[in-house]
Amino acid sequence: MPQDSPLAYSLSQMEEGWRWCVYDEDGVTVADGADLTRDAAEAAVALTLRWPPAQRRVFA
């Protein structure tokens, strides 16, 4: 994946916190997680979007 590949993300409110997911241009999940607050989830997404592609987790 080239460094300038577009990424998308989603935030979903759960019963106890927020779930987030970052996707590549093919819709493949490259990173995800959950946090107690929306601010923390948004910060995790922002950090993930800044990671070089080689450091992103890839899920099958």
C-alpha positions as a printed Julia matrix, in Angstrom:
60×3 Matrix{Float64}:
   0.0     0.0    0.0
   1.55    3.33  -0.97
   2.07    5.91   1.76
  -0.54    8.23   0.28
  -3.28    5.57   0.03
  -6.61    6.9    1.21
  -7.99    5.57   4.45
 -11.47    5.77   5.93
 -12.67    5.25   9.48
 -15.79    4.61  11.46
 -16.81    5.38  15.06
 -19.63    3.5   16.74
 -21.06    4.15  20.17
 -21.35    1.03  22.31
 -23.07    0.48  25.62
 -19.79    1.23  27.42
 -17.64    3.39  25.18
 -16.75    3.81  21.52
 -15.51    1.35  18.93
 -13.38    2.58  16.04
 -12.1     1.02  12.85
  -9.77    2.23  10.07
 -10.13    0.82   6.55
  -7.95    0.94   3.46
  -9.24    1.9    0.01
 -10.39   -1.72  -0.59
 -12.46   -1.74   2.61
 -10.02   -3.98   4.46
  -9.65   -3.26   8.18
  -6.12   -2.07   8.93
  -6.64   -1.17  12.6
  -9.42   -1.16  15.18
 -10.02   -0.7   18.85
 -12.33    0.51  21.58
 -12.1     3.35  24.08
 -14.24    4.63  26.92
 -14.72    8.13  25.49
 -15.32    9.5   22.02
 -12.35   11.85  22.41
 -10.06    8.89  23.13
 -11.45    6.95  20.16
 -10.97    9.94  17.85
  -7.39   10.37  19.13
  -6.67    6.69  18.41
  -8.04    7.08  14.88
  -5.94   10.23  14.32
  -2.82    8.42  15.51
  -3.55    5.44  13.28
  -4.04    7.68  10.25
  -0.53    9.1   10.84
   1.15    5.65  11.09
   3.3     4.58   8.18
   1.55    1.71   6.35
   4.16   -0.83   7.5
   3.2    -0.2   11.16
  -0.56   -0.65  10.73
  -2.01   -3.94  11.87
  -3.57   -5.96   9.08
  -6.5    -8.25   9.81
  -7.46  -11.23   7.67
